[in-house]
Amino acid sequence: MKRVLILAAVAEAATGAGLLIVPSLVGRLLLGAEFSGVSIVIARVTGIALVALGTACWPGLMNPFRGMLLYNVLTITYLVWVGVHGEWVGVLLWPVVFLHALMTILLGLAWFTGRTTVGRSNYDRGE
């Protein structure tokens, strides 16, 4: 089962990396059409999510935590870049950046205050 999980994690992370680096090529190969305009932004955020999913699914106790932290950090970085350089800035862009920053801070605080175990027992207690 562990090997299948590793295979799935690598496949998702590779697809995510492709969407981040060459979203139009991945779109053409997967869907038969190139991404353009705002769909490139959506494809790259999806790529970030897939890389984080690959990280979260890699076997290890802290990897779900690392996956969420990675997702939030990369999403903030990319959305700030889009907001500063892009032409697609909707009314919710900056509130979403703020919410991801807040989640990153909370995850970072949990990381540095010693909450090193992420597992079923933590979820059962509601922590």
Contacts in CASP RR format, 6 or more apart in sequence:
PFRMAT RR
TARGET T0000
AUTHOR 0000-0000-0000
METHOD contacts of the structure
MODEL  1
MKRVLILAAVAEAATGAGLLIVPSLVGRLLLGAEFSGVSIVIARVTGIAL
VALGTACWPGLMNPFRGMLLYNVLTITYLVWVGVHGEWVGVLLWPVVFLH
ALMTILLGLAWFTGRTTVGRSNYDRGE
2 59 0 8 1.000
5 57 0 8 1.000
5 58 0 8 1.000
5 59 0 8 1.000
6 58 0 8 1.000
6 59 0 8 1.000
8 54 0 8 1.000
8 57 0 8 1.000
9 53 0 8 1.000
9 54 0 8 1.000
9 55 0 8 1.000
9 57 0 8 1.000
9 58 0 8 1.000
10 54 0 8 1.000
12 50 0 8 1.000
12 51 0 8 1.000
12 53 0 8 1.000
12 54 0 8 1.000
12 57 0 8 1.000
13 50 0 8 1.000
13 51 0 8 1.000
13 53 0 8 1.000
13 54 0 8 1.000
13 55 0 8 1.000
15 26 0 8 1.000
15 47 0 8 1.000
15 50 0 8 1.000
16 46 0 8 1.000
16 47 0 8 1.000
16 48 0 8 1.000
16 49 0 8 1.000
16 50 0 8 1.000
16 51 0 8 1.000
17 47 0 8 1.000
17 51 0 8 1.000
18 25 0 8 1.000
18 26 0 8 1.000
18 47 0 8 1.000
19 26 0 8 1.000
19 43 0 8 1.000
19 44 0 8 1.000
19 46 0 8 1.000
19 47 0 8 1.000
19 50 0 8 1.000
20 44 0 8 1.000
20 47 0 8 1.000
20 48 0 8 1.000
20 51 0 8 1.000
23 35 0 8 1.000
23 39 0 8 1.000
23 40 0 8 1.000
23 43 0 8 1.000
23 44 0 8 1.000
24 34 0 8 1.000
24 35 0 8 1.000
24 36 0 8 1.000
24 40 0 8 1.000
25 34 0 8 1.000
26 43 0 8 1.000
27 33 0 8 1.000
27 34 0 8 1.000
27 35 0 8 1.000
27 43 0 8 1.000
28 34 0 8 1.000
35 43 0 8 1.000
37 88 0 8 1.000
38 88 0 8 1.000
41 82 0 8 1.000
41 88 0 8 1.000
44 78 0 8 1.000
45 75 0 8 1.000
45 78 0 8 1.000
45 79 0 8 1.000
48 71 0 8 1.000
48 74 0 8 1.000
48 75 0 8 1.000
48 78 0 8 1.000
49 71 0 8 1.000
51 70 0 8 1.000
51 71 0 8 1.000
51 74 0 8 1.000
52 67 0 8 1.000
52 68 0 8 1.000
52 70 0 8 1.000
52 71 0 8 1.000
52 74 0 8 1.000
53 67 0 8 1.000
54 67 0 8 1.000
55 63 0 8 1.000
55 66 0 8 1.000
55 67 0 8 1.000
55 70 0 8 1.000
56 63 0 8 1.000
56 64 0 8 1.000
56 66 0 8 1.000
56 67 0 8 1.000
56 68 0 8 1.000
57 63 0 8 1.000
61 116 0 8 1.000
61 117 0 8 1.000
61 118 0 8 1.000
61 119 0 8 1.000
62 116 0 8 1.000
62 117 0 8 1.000
62 118 0 8 1.000
64 118 0 8 1.000
64 119 0 8 1.000
65 107 0 8 1.000
65 110 0 8 1.000
65 111 0 8 1.000
65 118 0 8 1.000
68 103 0 8 1.000
68 107 0 8 1.000
69 104 0 8 1.000
69 107 0 8 1.000
69 108 0 8 1.000
69 111 0 8 1.000
72 100 0 8 1.000
72 101 0 8 1.000
72 103 0 8 1.000
72 104 0 8 1.000
72 107 0 8 1.000
73 104 0 8 1.000
75 100 0 8 1.000
76 97 0 8 1.000
76 100 0 8 1.000
76 101 0 8 1.000
76 104 0 8 1.000
79 93 0 8 1.000
79 96 0 8 1.000
79 97 0 8 1.000
79 100 0 8 1.000
80 97 0 8 1.000
82 88 0 8 1.000
82 89 0 8 1.000
82 93 0 8 1.000
83 89 0 8 1.000
83 93 0 8 1.000
83 94 0 8 1.000
END
